Amino acid sequence: MTLPSIPHVDIESLEHFDRLLAAGATAMAGWRVQSVDLTGRTAELLMLKPTGSVFLGCALEDKAELWIRDGGGLVFPAIPALPFDAYRGRLYDADELYAGIEHGYAATPDAQIYAWSRQHDERGDTSRTLAAALHDHAIADALAELPNGKPWVGVMGGHGVLRGDDNYRAAVLLGRTLARRNQMVVTGGGPGAMEAANLGASLASYDDSGVEAALAELAAVPSFRPSIGAWAAAGLSVRARFPGDGGVSIPTWFYGHEPPNVFAGSIAKYFSNAQREDVLLGRARGGIIYLPGAAGTVQEVFQAVTPNYYGDAATQIPLILVGVDHWTVRLPVWPLLESLATSRPLARSIHLVDTIDDAVALVG
């Protein structure tokens, strides 16, 4: 016997809840209510049949919670003493992660969540592990809800590239070019080449003089060391002066010493680096461009190569390494890729180029 499917409705705001009521809702089957304060809607909840509903981290009065539980709904309570919402229904942005930066980086939610994650790692507390997993599930859900009307192109590269460096400028121009081609720039969300690509995407509507002005201002604080606060403040200043959508970034608190850049319009920050890497590479179906980097970038190369290696011609995505000397001499990744690709569909999806213009021509 096949059970009838119930359409799911994700409710992430009180306004959405009220719209459903105004539309005449009488039952909550399939409702997934995430982190909404419903303490002022008890009378309305008591008029709705709760069978098949799920409430994740919502604020409920006791009478409403009992009604939902007794009526066949599920209530997942908020987890106390967390510096984050484990059931959040939306992605982060720079303003949220860096709130309070004027008092120093340690005062920001980003720093406080990282500190919590380090305690979680050290203690091995199951409740803390569960909280992190619930959070990452919520982030994955919010990321999946982003509009998917344009191809996502990944840009990977080293976090150590300094503002003011020629490689930083090249990554900015790469991000701007991709955004102007109506492609969604997605990065690992950190500093260096990742920041530059998100910055470039945010500058898509500006001319060269605007790009030069932004680069000059950022060059005054070339690195997040020794002060994340000064580095982030410089970025926020440039973002306020040159507002724009910098695409998507997917950073992680696993690399908490690498702060998230402020230029991505949507920030999907995870606790689990493994899950973050898988999501990042899986969403970039328009192709992935690898700028010069070190161990992290090399890992991302081969993590993306594996499904291409075992896939057929229809499942291949372009993988473009930029920097012939870097990828053949300094880190000889390219010769290994060529050997792996022999007589396989992979051979048609890997590319080694020396300019960002050549790279851009191969994705999309």
C-alpha positions, 0 to 999 in steps of 0.5 A, spaced: 500 500 500 502 506 498 501 512 503 499 519 500 504 524 500 503 530 504 506 536 501 511 540 506 511 547 507 517 550 510 515 556 515 520 560 517 517 567 519 511 569 523 508 573 517 508 566 513 504 563 519 499 568 519 499 568 511 497 561 512 491 562 517 489 568 513 488 563 507 483 559 511 488 553 513 485 548 518 490 543 519 498 543 519 499 536 516 506 537 512 508 544 516 515 545 518 515 551 522 523 553 524 525 557 530 518 562 530 516 565 536 509 563 536 507 565 544 502 570 541 498 565 537 496 560 542 489 561 540 490 560 533 494 554 534 488 551 538 484 551 532 488 547 527 489 540 527 496 538 528 497 531 526 503 531 521 506 537 523 513 539 526 516 545 530 523 546 530 526 550 536 519 554 536 517 558 542 510 556 544 506 557 550 505 550 554 497 549 552 499 550 545 505 545 545 501 540 549 495 541 543 501 539 538 504 533 542 497 530 543 494 531 536 500 528 533 505 533 531 512 533 533 516 539 537 523 539 537 525 544 543 530 549 543 537 547 545 539 552 551 546 555 552 548 556 545 551 562 541 547 560 535 540 558 533 540 550 531 534 550 527 535 557 523 531 558 517 536 562 513 543 563 511 548 568 515 550 574 512 556 579 514 552 583 518 550 578 523 556 574 523 560 580 525 555 584 529 559 588 535 566 588 531 567 595 533 568 592 540 573 587 537 572 580 533 572 576 540 565 580 541 562 578 534 557 572 534 562 568 529 568 568 534 563 566 539 561 560 535 568 558 534 570 558 541 563 554 542 565 549 537 572 548 540 569 547 547 565 542 543 571 538 540 574 538 546 569 535 551 565 530 546 559 532 549 553 528 545 548 534 546 553 539 543 554 534 537 547 534 536 546 541 536 552 542 531 549 537 526 542 540 527 545 547 525 548 544 519 542 540 517 538 547 517 544 551 513 543 545 508 536 546 507 537 554 507 542 553 502 538 548 497 532 554 498 537 559 494 534 561 487 538 556 482 536 560 476 543 561 474 549 556 473 554 556 480 561 556 478 566 555 484 572 559 485 577 555 489 584 558 492 589 560 497 587 563 503 594 567 504 593 571 498 594 578 500 590 584 499 594 588 494 597 582 491 597 581 483 593 574 484 588 578 489 587 583 483 586 577 478 581 573 483 577 580 483 577 580 476 575 573 475 569 574 480 567 580 476 567 577 469 563 571 472 558 575 475 557 579 469 556 573 465 550 571 469 554 566 473 553 565 481 560 565 484 561 560 490 567 560 494 569 557 500 568 563 504 575 565 507 580 570 506 585 571 500 583 568 493 576 566 496 575 573 498 577 576 492 572 572 488 566 574 492 569 581 492 569 581 484 562 579 484 560 584 488 563 589 484 560 587 477 556 593 476 562 598 477 567 600 472 574 599 473 575 606 477 571 603 482 574 596 482 581 600 483 578 604 489 576 598 492 582 595 492 586 601 494 582 601 500 583 594 502 590 594 501 591 598 507 589 592 511 592 586 507 591 580 511 587 578 517 593 577 521 595 580 526 588 583 527 581 580 524 577 586 527 581 591 522 581 586 516 573 585 517 572 592 518 576 594 512 572 589 508 565 592 511 567 599 509 568 597 502 562 593 502 558 599 504 561 604 499 560 599 493 554 595 495 553 589 491 551 581 491 558 578 492 555 571 490 555 565 495 560 563 500 560 556 504 566 557 510 566 553 516 568 554 523 573 547 523 578 553 520 576 558 525 582 561 524 580 563 517 575 568 518 569 569 513 569 574 508 564 580 508 563 580 500 558 574 499 551 576 499 549 569 502 554 565 507 552 558 509 557 557 514 558 550 517 561 546 523 562 540 519 568 541 514 567 534 510 559 536 509 561 543 507 566 541 502 561 536 499 556 541 498 560 546 496 563 542 490 556 539 489 553 545 488 558 548 483 555 544 477 557 550 472 564 548 473 570 549 478 576 554 477 582 553 482 587 559 483 594 557 486 593 554 493 596 549 498 593 543 501 586 545 502 586 547 494 589 540 492 584 537 497 578 540 493 581 538 486 581 531 488 575 531 491 571 534 485 576 529 480 573 523 484 566 523 481 568 525 474 573 520 474 568 514 476 562 518 472 560 518 465 561 523 459 554 526 461 556 527 469 562 531 467 563 538 470 569 542 468 575 543 472 580 548 471 587 549 474 589 556 473 597 557 473 601 552 469 607 553 473 604 553 480 600 546 478 606 543 474 612 545 478 611 548 485 605 543 486 605 538 480 598 536 481 597 536 473 601 531 471 597 526 476 591 528 473 593 527 466 595 520 468 588 519 472 584 521 466 588 517 460 582 513 456 577 516 461 571 521 460 575 525 465 580 527 460 575 532 457 573 535 463 580 537 466 584 543 463 590 547 465 590 554 463 594 561 465 589 566 465 583 568 468 580 569 461 582 562 458 578 559 465 572 563 464 571 561 457 571 554 459 565 554 465 558 556 464 
